[in-house]
Amino acid sequence: MATASRVASLLPKMFGPQLCQAFRRVQIRMDPDWKMNPGKLIEPYKLDENLRLGAAYSPWQPETNFKFAADHGSLRRLLSAAWASASAAAKKAA
């Protein structure tokens, strides 16, 4: 089974605790030294942990000639609002 490491923390919700425990037992049998992809599937990093650029990363925001009223000139702001909306909908559905 392949999964993106950023969603691995959601596996207990997707598969349930019993199946996740079975994954853990297989991992321990196949890789007792915990060398193959640690922190990816069985004990995944938190979504905001182990980030390449760090949680405090603040990207350069160059001045542009394009202005869009819906996002106040910031695509990042628009994407953040869309992510918040999607997250709220997912929590409501759960």
C-alpha angles and dihedrals in degrees: 000000000000124000137165110259091229091066097039091097087065094057094098088059092047100043106016130240096282095056091043088053088052089052088052093051091050091048091051092049095046097039112024092165091054093232102132112085099325114200094021110097116350101040101012125192115253116263092257097037127097094015117173095228098027132247092275093058111139112189124215112268108202122198111257136192093228117090122183117187095209093063099029089242094304122106088189090059091050092049092047090053091048091049092049091050092049091047092051091049091050092051091048091050093049 
